[in-house]
Amino acid sequence: MNAFLKRTPVIWGLFIAQLLIFPGFALFSDTVGGRYLDTVTAGDACRTLIAGLTEAQRNAHFWVTVLLDTAYPLAYGGFFVAMALRFFGRFGRLAAIPALATIIIDLTENTVQALALSGAADALDAKSWLTPLKFGMFFLAAAIAIIALVIAIAHIFRKRKA
């Protein structure tokens, strides 16, 4: 898997996938009631948000969470993992840990939200630590990916001089 993710077409594919998925959230914003649970950290605030949704909005929010918001962390997280693996050399696996953690945390948060939106279970209190942890890991993984991009650009310039 390591070698697969490091391939240039895979990195570009994941980058393009995240760019294509992200606007979908804006596209469905009105359909889900205007605010996504992903932006709410407190369990009680999530319950209030869900209680204020119509059945159609709750159903739409469920499907956006299950489909779009499952694909999105796989795309952006996969991109961050791939960048770390490709450009951090022997430290690539270590540099990829925050991105891998982001994927796991984001998918866990989505599961909590989908369970609540479907009425199957209420574990929304976990969002008080899941959501901030997700955003923290996301920004750390994004910073690592930016450093990887700088390393990639430096490699390009070094090859041109040689």
C-alpha positions in Angstrom: 0.0 0.0 0.0 2.9 2.3 0.8 4.3 2.1 -2.7 0.9 2.6 -4.2 0.1 5.8 -2.3 3.5 7.3 -3.2 2.8 7.1 -7.0 2.3 10.5 -8.6 -1.0 9.6 -10.3 -2.4 8.4 -7.0 -1.4 11.7 -5.3 -3.0 13.7 -8.1 -6.1 11.6 -8.0 -6.6 12.0 -4.3 -5.9 15.8 -4.6 -8.5 16.1 -7.4 -11.0 13.9 -5.6 -10.9 16.2 -2.5 -11.3 19.2 -4.7 -14.4 17.7 -6.4 -16.0 16.4 -3.2 -15.6 19.6 -1.1 -18.1 21.8 -3.1 -20.7 19.1 -2.6 -21.1 20.2 1.0 -22.1 23.7 -0.1 -24.3 22.2 -2.8 -26.3 20.2 -0.2 -26.2 22.8 2.6 -29.8 24.0 2.2 -31.0 20.4 1.9 -29.6 19.5 5.3 -30.9 22.6 7.0 -28.0 25.0 6.5 -25.6 23.7 9.2 -23.6 20.5 9.3 -23.1 18.6 12.5 -19.4 18.4 11.7 -19.1 22.1 12.8 -20.8 21.5 16.2 -18.8 20.2 19.1 -21.2 20.1 22.1 -23.6 17.1 22.3 -26.5 19.2 23.5 -26.0 21.6 20.6 -26.0 18.7 18.2 -29.2 17.4 19.7 -30.8 20.8 19.4 -29.7 21.0 15.7 -31.1 17.6 14.9 -34.4 18.3 16.8 -34.8 21.4 14.6 -34.5 19.5 11.3 -37.4 18.3 9.3 -37.6 14.6 8.5 -36.4 15.3 5.0 -33.4 17.5 6.3 -32.5 14.8 8.8 -32.6 12.1 6.1 -30.5 14.3 3.7 -28.0 15.1 6.4 -27.7 11.3 7.1 -27.0 10.5 3.5 -24.5 13.4 3.0 -22.7 12.2 6.1 -22.7 8.6 5.1 -21.7 9.2 1.4 -20.0 12.5 0.9 -18.5 12.9 4.3 -17.1 9.4 4.2 -15.5 9.9 0.8 -14.0 13.3 1.8 -11.8 12.2 4.7 -10.6 9.3 2.6 -9.7 11.7 -0.2 -8.0 14.5 1.8 -6.6 12.1 4.4 -5.3 9.8 1.7 -3.7 12.8 0.0 -2.0 13.9 3.2 -0.8 10.4 3.9 0.6 10.0 0.4 2.4 13.4 0.5 4.0 12.4 3.8 5.0 9.0 2.6 6.4 10.3 -0.7 8.4 13.3 0.4 9.5 12.6 4.0 11.8 9.6 3.0 12.5 7.3 5.9 10.4 9.4 8.2 7.4 9.2 5.9 5.5 6.7 8.0 5.9 8.8 11.1 4.9 12.0 9.2 1.8 10.2 7.9 0.4 9.3 11.4 -1.5 12.6 11.9 -3.2 12.2 8.5 -4.1 8.6 9.3 -5.4 9.6 12.7 -7.5 12.3 11.0 -9.2 9.8 8.7 -10.0 7.5 11.6 -11.3 10.3 13.8 -13.4 11.9 11.0 -14.9 8.5 10.2 -15.7 7.9 13.9 -17.3 11.3 14.1 -19.4 10.5 11.0 -20.5 7.2 12.6 -21.6 9.0 15.7 -23.5 11.6 13.7 -25.1 9.0 11.4 -26.3 7.0 14.4 -27.9 10.1 15.9 -29.4 11.3 12.6 -31.0 7.9 12.0 -32.2 7.7 15.6 -30.3 4.5 16.2 -28.1 5.7 19.1 -27.1 8.9 20.8 -23.3 9.1 21.4 -23.2 12.9 20.5 -21.4 13.7 23.8 -18.3 12.2 22.2 -18.3 15.1 19.7 -17.0 17.4 22.4 -13.6 15.7 22.0 -13.9 14.1 18.5 -14.6 17.2 16.6 -11.8 19.4 18.1 -9.4 16.4 17.8 -10.4 16.0 14.2 -9.7 19.6 13.3 -6.4 19.6 15.3 -5.2 16.5 13.5 -6.4 17.9 10.2 -4.4 21.1 10.5 -1.3 19.2 11.7 -1.6 16.8 8.7 -2.2 19.7 6.3 0.9 21.5 7.7 2.9 18.3 7.1 1.5 18.1 3.5 2.6 21.7 2.9 6.1 20.9 4.1 6.0 17.9 1.8 5.1 20.2 -1.0 8.0 22.5 -0.2 10.3 19.4 -0.2 8.9 18.4 -3.6 9.5 21.8 -5.0 13.0 21.8 -3.6 13.7 18.5 -5.3 12.5 19.9 -8.7 14.9 22.9 -8.4 17.8 20.7 -7.3 17.2 18.4 -10.3 17.2 21.4 -12.7 20.6 22.6 -11.3 22.2 19.2 -11.6 
